[in-house]
Each structure stands twice: as structure tokens, then as C-alpha cells.
Amino acid sequence: MRIRSIYLGVVLLGAAAGGAVHAQQPYPSKPIRIVVAYAAGQGTDIATRYLADQMGKDLGQPIVVENKPGAGGNLGTEMTALAAPDGYTLTMGTNATHALNAFLYAKVPFEAERDFEPIGLVGTFPMIVAVNASTPYTSLSQLLEKARVDPRSADIAMPSTTARLVVELLKERSQFPLFGVPYKGSGNAMTDLLGGQLPVVVDTPTALKAHLASGKVRAIAVTSEKASGLAPGVKTVAEQGYPGYEVIAWNALYAPRGTPAQVIATVNAAMNKALARPETRQRLLELGFDPAGGAPGDLANFARSERTKWAPVIKSAGLKAD
């Protein structure tokens, strides 16, 4: 009986030791998931997939991208906020989910600053106002003048929250009757643009790149305050009669609140290492992103400044999301 007790004790000690070793495994010890709160094929999705592949090589684990679109990005972002804070579920946050939506929606099921740990700013990019190449519009002023005379002839597809902000801010600044048509993603918006269902779209350089190259779509304005290398040869909205006009979108990695600091540091290091590679930077530029990088604290301060910047603008314009 005593031998059996000794044997059981050894087994239990071994199991406990094994559990301790397992618990102390260095992060990451299994695949990581990045939730993209938008449809597949949009700019954020495309860039996230490329960056995830590069980061996965350095972390030694695959990084799987999971699309959870809905409610302007709120659905997938909430899912990440509620995930276990262990570093295995992250989200690619945007200026919409982590700066704008709190002021656009009557109720947002998370708080951007309270419910997330910032990891790092991935990149920034302007939006592009583009038209079906069969239309006569070659400048923003031509489009706005047509909208003034016949508002519904210049309906604008808005496949994102940022696109809506571009349209609403332009409407406020120009005082012209622009009509924006919400879309759930770039794919449907581009299908209708190319099919002639509506003449104008506001979207990311990434989503528009192939269509611009094909000649089927023509860019007539870019929303950065100064000319952007992501939209070469395209005049800014500011240059076309609206000084100071600027809407810049961004992507950034976040983890659920409570994720250990060492895990945040590990992911941040992998992100910065990937973004520092010349080939990664070049590829992201080709995809329509200006690579950023930096520390978690830098992202926290940047996102806070974005919320401070856009809250009064959204309130003044009376913007509301459905």
C-alpha cells in the first residue's frame, strides 16, 4: 500500500511539474489570430495578411487573419475586446474603430482606450476620391459642380467609416448637396462603380490600385493635406479649393486589456522588425500604406490625439452612423 502511495505521489508531482513547464512556455507557443473587423479584400485586410506573414516568421508561429465585418468595425473589435488577454487574439484596429466610432454611433460595445492594450502603429494612408472612367469628371470641382446642379447624378459609394467622414466633411466644407451611399465593403462598392450604378467612390489606395492601373477608374482627389506618393499626380482636396482639408486613415495592432506587458513587447518587437525590412516597407507602399512603427505608448498618444481631433468635427457636422 505504501509503495502504491509513493508511486501515486511521484505521478502527481510529475504531472504538476509538467503543468508548470507548460504554463511557463515562452510566448508564442501556438498560432496567433488577428481579427480584422472588415470584409476580405479591403485595404486593412490585405495589408494585415501580408504583415501577419512577415511577423509570423519572426515569432515562429503562424498568424491567422480572421475577418469579422459588421457595424462599421464594431462587431469584430468587440469580439477581440472580449477575448482572453493571453496574446493569442489581437486585432488590427483602425481610425474608425479606435477613434471615430465612439462619436458616430449611439452605442459602441467597447471603449477604445479602456478595453485594449496598444501594441503599435502599423501604417497610415489617405483616401482617394475616384470615378468610373466613363464619366466626364477629371477634377473634384467638376464633380461638385455637377452635384450642385443635379445632386443624385453624383452619388458617392462609401465602403467604410472613413469614407463617410470624407464625404460628410466635404459636404460641410463645400456646402454642396452630396449623397453618400453606404456599402459594407470595397468589393460591392467597386462592382457597382464599374457597373455604372453610381459614378463615384471614396476608398483606400489599396482597394483602388488595380482598378486605377486598368484605366477603368480615375482618381480625381486625394484626402491628404499635401500630395501623397500613394496617389502620384493626384491633386489633394485642399489644393482644389478647400485649404486645410485632411482625412488620414490608419491601422494599428491592439490586444485585449490585461494582456501581459511581456507579450505586448514581443509582438511590438516583431511588428517593428517586419516594418523595418526594406522589402516589407516597399511592399506595403505598393499596397497603399505608408509604414509607421513605434512603441505602444506612441500609439496610445496618437490615438488619443485622433479622438480629440475628430470628436468636435463629428459633433459639429452632426454626423451619425446607422
C-alpha beads as a LAMMPS data file, in Angstrom:
LAMMPS data file: protein, C-alpha beads

322 atoms
321 bonds

1 atom types
1 bond types

-500.0 500.0 xlo xhi
-500.0 500.0 ylo yhi
-500.0 500.0 zlo zhi

Masses

1 110.0

Atoms # bond

1 1 1 0.000 0.000 0.000
2 1 1 2.870 2.326 0.854
3 1 1 4.565 1.583 -2.487
4 1 1 1.325 2.443 -4.294
5 1 1 1.091 5.724 -2.363
6 1 1 4.674 6.593 -3.225
7 1 1 4.002 5.778 -6.897
8 1 1 0.875 7.950 -6.978
9 1 1 2.771 10.781 -5.334
10 1 1 5.522 10.613 -7.930
11 1 1 2.930 10.610 -10.744
12 1 1 1.127 13.619 -9.261
13 1 1 4.380 15.524 -8.761
14 1 1 5.352 14.754 -12.336
15 1 1 2.012 15.973 -13.625
16 1 1 2.297 19.163 -11.585
17 1 1 5.809 19.744 -12.834
18 1 1 4.671 19.128 -16.388
19 1 1 1.827 21.604 -15.952
20 1 1 4.236 24.209 -14.596
21 1 1 6.572 23.708 -17.554
22 1 1 3.621 24.023 -19.931
23 1 1 2.430 27.191 -18.191
24 1 1 5.910 28.684 -18.476
25 1 1 6.290 28.018 -22.189
26 1 1 7.608 31.115 -23.898
27 1 1 5.148 33.167 -25.918
28 1 1 4.072 32.337 -28.537
29 1 1 3.697 28.573 -28.287
30 1 1 0.733 28.238 -30.681
31 1 1 -0.793 30.091 -33.637
32 1 1 -1.898 33.706 -33.160
33 1 1 -5.124 35.168 -34.508
34 1 1 -5.511 38.737 -35.784
35 1 1 -9.128 39.813 -36.137
36 1 1 -9.837 42.211 -38.996
37 1 1 -13.191 43.857 -38.408
38 1 1 -13.779 44.389 -42.130
39 1 1 -14.529 42.286 -45.173
40 1 1 -11.824 40.352 -47.005
41 1 1 -10.254 42.309 -49.830
42 1 1 -10.375 45.731 -48.199
43 1 1 -7.155 47.653 -47.633
44 1 1 -6.870 46.783 -43.955
45 1 1 -7.380 43.097 -44.697
46 1 1 -4.783 42.961 -47.487
47 1 1 -2.083 44.755 -45.509
48 1 1 -2.797 42.719 -42.370
49 1 1 -2.362 39.438 -44.224
50 1 1 0.998 40.494 -45.603
51 1 1 2.265 41.820 -42.273
52 1 1 0.968 38.741 -40.419
53 1 1 3.007 36.505 -42.706
54 1 1 6.159 38.545 -42.066
55 1 1 5.655 38.700 -38.296
56 1 1 4.854 35.002 -38.094
57 1 1 8.282 34.160 -39.485
58 1 1 9.990 36.066 -36.671
59 1 1 7.673 34.805 -33.940
60 1 1 7.989 31.187 -35.048
61 1 1 4.229 30.663 -35.174
62 1 1 1.666 31.164 -37.944
63 1 1 -0.567 34.209 -37.636
64 1 1 -4.073 33.612 -38.930
65 1 1 -6.203 36.538 -40.106
66 1 1 -9.918 36.242 -39.348
67 1 1 -12.439 38.617 -40.905
68 1 1 -15.361 39.670 -38.705
69 1 1 -17.065 42.566 -40.513
70 1 1 -20.144 44.378 -39.293
71 1 1 -21.372 47.606 -37.673
72 1 1 -18.580 49.732 -39.096
73 1 1 -15.913 47.560 -37.486
74 1 1 -17.567 47.419 -34.070
75 1 1 -18.505 43.743 -34.276
76 1 1 -15.028 42.296 -34.761
77 1 1 -13.457 44.829 -32.440
78 1 1 -15.844 43.899 -29.630
79 1 1 -15.021 40.237 -30.177
80 1 1 -11.349 40.996 -29.599
81 1 1 -12.098 43.085 -26.513
82 1 1 -13.871 40.070 -25.003
83 1 1 -11.138 37.566 -25.937
84 1 1 -8.734 36.053 -23.416
85 1 1 -5.889 38.519 -22.737
86 1 1 -3.177 35.979 -23.494
87 1 1 -1.706 37.384 -26.711
88 1 1 -3.288 34.811 -28.997
89 1 1 -6.117 37.083 -30.161
90 1 1 -5.171 40.506 -31.478
91 1 1 -6.979 42.992 -33.697
92 1 1 -5.923 45.320 -36.468
93 1 1 -7.549 48.472 -35.198
94 1 1 -8.293 51.454 -37.417
95 1 1 -9.004 55.138 -37.055
96 1 1 -12.675 54.142 -37.300
97 1 1 -12.728 51.512 -34.552
98 1 1 -10.334 53.277 -32.190
99 1 1 -11.012 56.970 -32.821
100 1 1 -14.204 57.722 -34.786
101 1 1 -16.912 55.195 -33.982
102 1 1 -17.334 56.301 -30.382
103 1 1 -18.656 59.625 -31.694
104 1 1 -20.557 58.306 -34.709
105 1 1 -22.603 55.510 -33.149
106 1 1 -25.236 55.950 -30.464
107 1 1 -23.820 52.907 -28.682
108 1 1 -20.424 51.237 -29.110
109 1 1 -19.944 47.948 -27.197
110 1 1 -16.376 48.734 -26.126
111 1 1 -14.187 51.657 -25.134
112 1 1 -11.130 52.032 -27.333
113 1 1 -8.813 53.229 -24.596
114 1 1 -10.219 51.235 -21.669
115 1 1 -10.617 47.824 -23.316
116 1 1 -7.395 47.481 -25.325
117 1 1 -3.650 47.394 -24.901
118 1 1 -1.911 49.337 -27.694
119 1 1 0.854 47.431 -29.486
120 1 1 1.974 49.700 -32.313
121 1 1 1.008 51.873 -35.266
122 1 1 1.358 49.855 -38.481
123 1 1 0.758 52.477 -41.147
124 1 1 -1.187 55.469 -42.414
125 1 1 -2.809 56.262 -45.735
126 1 1 -5.039 58.871 -47.363
127 1 1 -8.342 58.144 -49.043
128 1 1 -8.915 58.649 -52.767
129 1 1 -11.968 60.107 -54.481
130 1 1 -12.308 58.170 -57.741
131 1 1 -14.793 57.953 -60.589
132 1 1 -15.775 55.484 -63.263
133 1 1 -13.546 56.381 -66.213
134 1 1 -16.596 56.631 -68.472
135 1 1 -17.766 59.722 -66.580
136 1 1 -16.601 63.178 -67.682
137 1 1 -15.175 64.113 -64.273
138 1 1 -11.444 64.846 -64.197
139 1 1 -11.389 67.062 -61.100
140 1 1 -13.172 67.437 -57.801
141 1 1 -14.558 70.822 -58.817
142 1 1 -16.286 69.270 -61.853
143 1 1 -17.892 66.633 -59.653
144 1 1 -19.068 69.171 -57.097
145 1 1 -20.488 71.464 -59.746
146 1 1 -22.469 68.568 -61.202
147 1 1 -23.706 67.700 -57.711
148 1 1 -24.857 71.289 -57.219
149 1 1 -26.980 71.155 -60.374
150 1 1 -28.134 67.526 -60.126
151 1 1 -27.312 66.032 -56.694
152 1 1 -28.313 62.432 -57.422
153 1 1 -26.104 62.313 -60.529
154 1 1 -23.040 62.340 -58.283
155 1 1 -23.915 59.678 -55.681
156 1 1 -20.792 58.532 -53.845
157 1 1 -20.128 54.977 -52.670
158 1 1 -18.859 54.864 -49.075
159 1 1 -17.462 51.405 -48.192
160 1 1 -16.063 52.422 -44.791
161 1 1 -16.487 54.785 -41.866
162 1 1 -13.506 56.819 -43.040
163 1 1 -15.058 57.149 -46.499
164 1 1 -18.198 58.514 -44.876
165 1 1 -16.159 61.044 -42.935
166 1 1 -14.503 62.149 -46.191
167 1 1 -17.889 62.697 -47.846
168 1 1 -19.569 64.375 -44.898
169 1 1 -16.634 66.680 -44.233
170 1 1 -16.502 67.606 -47.917
171 1 1 -20.236 68.278 -47.882
172 1 1 -19.845 70.516 -44.855
173 1 1 -16.905 72.426 -46.329
174 1 1 -18.358 72.809 -49.839
175 1 1 -21.999 73.311 -48.841
176 1 1 -22.924 71.232 -51.887
177 1 1 -25.654 68.539 -51.686
178 1 1 -23.576 65.365 -51.853
179 1 1 -25.292 61.990 -51.396
180 1 1 -23.279 59.164 -49.887
181 1 1 -24.364 55.539 -50.320
182 1 1 -23.100 53.197 -47.554
183 1 1 -21.570 49.845 -48.540
184 1 1 -20.410 47.007 -46.327
185 1 1 -17.118 46.632 -48.176
186 1 1 -14.964 47.681 -51.106
187 1 1 -15.900 44.689 -53.236
188 1 1 -19.580 45.567 -53.584
189 1 1 -18.830 49.261 -53.954
190 1 1 -16.384 48.616 -56.799
191 1 1 -18.811 46.259 -58.520
192 1 1 -21.446 48.996 -58.591
193 1 1 -18.937 51.669 -59.621
194 1 1 -17.654 49.605 -62.547
195 1 1 -21.184 48.586 -63.464
196 1 1 -22.294 52.202 -63.677
197 1 1 -24.813 52.010 -60.824
198 1 1 -23.150 55.100 -59.343
199 1 1 -20.283 57.262 -60.607
200 1 1 -18.072 57.964 -57.593
201 1 1 -16.365 56.078 -54.764
202 1 1 -14.168 57.051 -51.838
203 1 1 -11.789 54.236 -50.948
204 1 1 -8.239 53.344 -49.988
205 1 1 -5.240 53.319 -52.349
206 1 1 -5.058 49.563 -51.739
207 1 1 -8.617 48.836 -52.837
208 1 1 -8.366 51.120 -55.872
209 1 1 -4.869 50.245 -57.072
210 1 1 -5.712 47.557 -59.639
211 1 1 -8.718 49.443 -60.993
212 1 1 -6.722 52.650 -61.405
213 1 1 -3.989 50.721 -63.196
214 1 1 -6.527 49.147 -65.553
215 1 1 -7.798 52.563 -66.609
216 1 1 -11.381 51.695 -65.699
217 1 1 -11.296 54.045 -62.706
218 1 1 -9.860 57.573 -62.496
219 1 1 -8.656 59.317 -59.322
220 1 1 -9.769 62.946 -59.023
221 1 1 -8.667 63.840 -55.478
222 1 1 -6.657 62.561 -52.527
223 1 1 -7.506 63.434 -48.915
224 1 1 -4.015 64.053 -47.529
225 1 1 -3.281 67.725 -46.913
226 1 1 -0.182 67.516 -49.117
227 1 1 0.440 65.490 -52.272
228 1 1 0.914 61.800 -51.478
229 1 1 3.292 59.303 -53.016
230 1 1 0.478 56.790 -52.574
231 1 1 -1.527 58.725 -55.176
232 1 1 1.089 60.170 -57.542
233 1 1 -0.089 63.000 -59.753
234 1 1 -3.444 63.343 -57.987
235 1 1 -4.294 66.748 -56.539
236 1 1 -5.419 66.966 -52.931
237 1 1 -8.846 68.178 -51.848
238 1 1 -7.000 71.075 -50.192
239 1 1 -5.386 72.040 -53.495
240 1 1 -8.773 72.029 -55.203
241 1 1 -10.299 74.814 -53.197
242 1 1 -10.530 73.571 -49.597
243 1 1 -7.359 74.581 -47.685
244 1 1 -6.707 72.589 -44.533
245 1 1 -8.903 69.679 -45.590
246 1 1 -7.286 66.422 -44.476
247 1 1 -8.554 62.953 -43.632
248 1 1 -5.909 60.310 -42.977
249 1 1 -6.731 56.705 -42.142
250 1 1 -4.534 54.383 -40.122
251 1 1 -4.089 50.810 -38.958
252 1 1 -2.656 49.698 -35.634
253 1 1 -2.267 46.486 -33.664
254 1 1 -4.128 46.102 -30.361
255 1 1 -4.580 43.342 -27.792
256 1 1 -7.333 42.878 -25.178
257 1 1 -6.852 44.838 -21.972
258 1 1 -4.852 42.837 -19.435
259 1 1 -2.548 41.158 -21.950
260 1 1 0.835 40.777 -20.199
261 1 1 3.381 43.520 -20.846
262 1 1 5.982 40.993 -21.989
263 1 1 3.590 39.643 -24.618
264 1 1 2.883 43.185 -25.847
265 1 1 6.628 43.819 -26.035
266 1 1 7.200 40.602 -28.001
267 1 1 4.526 41.393 -30.586
268 1 1 5.661 45.011 -30.821
269 1 1 9.241 43.908 -31.478
270 1 1 8.101 41.530 -34.224
271 1 1 5.973 44.259 -35.796
272 1 1 8.796 46.794 -35.785
273 1 1 11.284 44.253 -37.102
274 1 1 8.978 43.413 -40.003
275 1 1 8.252 47.077 -40.785
276 1 1 11.974 47.899 -40.763
277 1 1 12.767 45.469 -43.571
278 1 1 13.208 47.328 -46.880
279 1 1 11.242 44.671 -48.755
280 1 1 8.346 44.901 -46.280
281 1 1 8.264 48.681 -46.464
282 1 1 8.320 48.571 -50.244
283 1 1 5.542 46.016 -50.388
284 1 1 3.322 47.984 -48.008
285 1 1 3.888 51.120 -50.064
286 1 1 2.857 49.149 -53.146
287 1 1 -0.270 48.043 -51.278
288 1 1 -1.109 51.643 -50.442
289 1 1 0.260 52.041 -46.904
290 1 1 2.903 54.368 -45.527
291 1 1 4.643 52.142 -42.916
292 1 1 4.914 53.565 -39.410
293 1 1 6.054 51.532 -36.374
294 1 1 6.970 52.686 -32.888
295 1 1 6.265 51.888 -29.248
296 1 1 2.911 51.060 -27.601
297 1 1 2.985 54.408 -25.804
298 1 1 3.395 56.225 -29.108
299 1 1 0.228 54.567 -30.420
300 1 1 -1.695 55.370 -27.233
301 1 1 -0.814 59.061 -27.538
302 1 1 -1.530 59.157 -31.274
303 1 1 -4.949 57.502 -30.947
304 1 1 -5.845 59.825 -28.094
305 1 1 -4.933 62.853 -30.209
306 1 1 -7.053 61.498 -33.081
307 1 1 -10.087 61.191 -30.810
308 1 1 -9.519 64.720 -29.553
309 1 1 -9.203 65.994 -33.126
310 1 1 -12.266 64.334 -34.636
311 1 1 -14.808 64.444 -31.798
312 1 1 -15.682 68.140 -32.258
313 1 1 -15.655 67.816 -36.069
314 1 1 -18.125 64.942 -35.998
315 1 1 -20.306 66.702 -33.445
316 1 1 -20.278 69.978 -35.370
317 1 1 -21.227 68.239 -38.608
318 1 1 -23.939 66.255 -36.851
319 1 1 -22.590 63.004 -38.281
320 1 1 -24.303 59.794 -37.198
321 1 1 -23.742 56.227 -38.334
322 1 1 -26.668 53.879 -38.873

Bonds

1 1 1 2
2 1 2 3
3 1 3 4
4 1 4 5
5 1 5 6
6 1 6 7
7 1 7 8
8 1 8 9
9 1 9 10
10 1 10 11
11 1 11 12
12 1 12 13
13 1 13 14
14 1 14 15
15 1 15 16
16 1 16 17
17 1 17 18
18 1 18 19
19 1 19 20
20 1 20 21
21 1 21 22
22 1 22 23
23 1 23 24
24 1 24 25
25 1 25 26
26 1 26 27
27 1 27 28
28 1 28 29
29 1 29 30
30 1 30 31
31 1 31 32
32 1 32 33
33 1 33 34
34 1 34 35
35 1 35 36
36 1 36 37
37 1 37 38
38 1 38 39
39 1 39 40
40 1 40 41
41 1 41 42
42 1 42 43
43 1 43 44
44 1 44 45
45 1 45 46
46 1 46 47
47 1 47 48
48 1 48 49
49 1 49 50
50 1 50 51
51 1 51 52
52 1 52 53
53 1 53 54
54 1 54 55
55 1 55 56
56 1 56 57
57 1 57 58
58 1 58 59
59 1 59 60
60 1 60 61
61 1 61 62
62 1 62 63
63 1 63 64
64 1 64 65
65 1 65 66
66 1 66 67
67 1 67 68
68 1 68 69
69 1 69 70
70 1 70 71
71 1 71 72
72 1 72 73
73 1 73 74
74 1 74 75
75 1 75 76
76 1 76 77
77 1 77 78
78 1 78 79
79 1 79 80
80 1 80 81
81 1 81 82
82 1 82 83
83 1 83 84
84 1 84 85
85 1 85 86
86 1 86 87
87 1 87 88
88 1 88 89
89 1 89 90
90 1 90 91
91 1 91 92
92 1 92 93
93 1 93 94
94 1 94 95
95 1 95 96
96 1 96 97
97 1 97 98
98 1 98 99
99 1 99 100
100 1 100 101
101 1 101 102
102 1 102 103
103 1 103 104
104 1 104 105
105 1 105 106
106 1 106 107
107 1 107 108
108 1 108 109
109 1 109 110
110 1 110 111
111 1 111 112
112 1 112 113
113 1 113 114
114 1 114 115
115 1 115 116
116 1 116 117
117 1 117 118
118 1 118 119
119 1 119 120
120 1 120 121
121 1 121 122
122 1 122 123
123 1 123 124
124 1 124 125
125 1 125 126
126 1 126 127
127 1 127 128
128 1 128 129
129 1 129 130
130 1 130 131
131 1 131 132
132 1 132 133
133 1 133 134
134 1 134 135
135 1 135 136
136 1 136 137
137 1 137 138
138 1 138 139
139 1 139 140
140 1 140 141
141 1 141 142
142 1 142 143
143 1 143 144
144 1 144 145
145 1 145 146
146 1 146 147
147 1 147 148
148 1 148 149
149 1 149 150
150 1 150 151
151 1 151 152
152 1 152 153
153 1 153 154
154 1 154 155
155 1 155 156
156 1 156 157
157 1 157 158
158 1 158 159
159 1 159 160
160 1 160 161
161 1 161 162
162 1 162 163
163 1 163 164
164 1 164 165
165 1 165 166
166 1 166 167
167 1 167 168
168 1 168 169
169 1 169 170
170 1 170 171
171 1 171 172
172 1 172 173
173 1 173 174
174 1 174 175
175 1 175 176
176 1 176 177
177 1 177 178
178 1 178 179
179 1 179 180
180 1 180 181
181 1 181 182
182 1 182 183
183 1 183 184
184 1 184 185
185 1 185 186
186 1 186 187
187 1 187 188
188 1 188 189
189 1 189 190
190 1 190 191
191 1 191 192
192 1 192 193
193 1 193 194
194 1 194 195
195 1 195 196
196 1 196 197
197 1 197 198
198 1 198 199
199 1 199 200
200 1 200 201
201 1 201 202
202 1 202 203
203 1 203 204
204 1 204 205
205 1 205 206
206 1 206 207
207 1 207 208
208 1 208 209
209 1 209 210
210 1 210 211
211 1 211 212
212 1 212 213
213 1 213 214
214 1 214 215
215 1 215 216
216 1 216 217
217 1 217 218
218 1 218 219
219 1 219 220
220 1 220 221
221 1 221 222
222 1 222 223
223 1 223 224
224 1 224 225
225 1 225 226
226 1 226 227
227 1 227 228
228 1 228 229
229 1 229 230
230 1 230 231
231 1 231 232
232 1 232 233
233 1 233 234
234 1 234 235
235 1 235 236
236 1 236 237
237 1 237 238
238 1 238 239
239 1 239 240
240 1 240 241
241 1 241 242
242 1 242 243
243 1 243 244
244 1 244 245
245 1 245 246
246 1 246 247
247 1 247 248
248 1 248 249
249 1 249 250
250 1 250 251
251 1 251 252
252 1 252 253
253 1 253 254
254 1 254 255
255 1 255 256
256 1 256 257
257 1 257 258
258 1 258 259
259 1 259 260
260 1 260 261
261 1 261 262
262 1 262 263
263 1 263 264
264 1 264 265
265 1 265 266
266 1 266 267
267 1 267 268
268 1 268 269
269 1 269 270
270 1 270 271
271 1 271 272
272 1 272 273
273 1 273 274
274 1 274 275
275 1 275 276
276 1 276 277
277 1 277 278
278 1 278 279
279 1 279 280
280 1 280 281
281 1 281 282
282 1 282 283
283 1 283 284
284 1 284 285
285 1 285 286
286 1 286 287
287 1 287 288
288 1 288 289
289 1 289 290
290 1 290 291
291 1 291 292
292 1 292 293
293 1 293 294
294 1 294 295
295 1 295 296
296 1 296 297
297 1 297 298
298 1 298 299
299 1 299 300
300 1 300 301
301 1 301 302
302 1 302 303
303 1 303 304
304 1 304 305
305 1 305 306
306 1 306 307
307 1 307 308
308 1 308 309
309 1 309 310
310 1 310 311
311 1 311 312
312 1 312 313
313 1 313 314
314 1 314 315
315 1 315 316
316 1 316 317
317 1 317 318
318 1 318 319
319 1 319 320
320 1 320 321
321 1 321 322
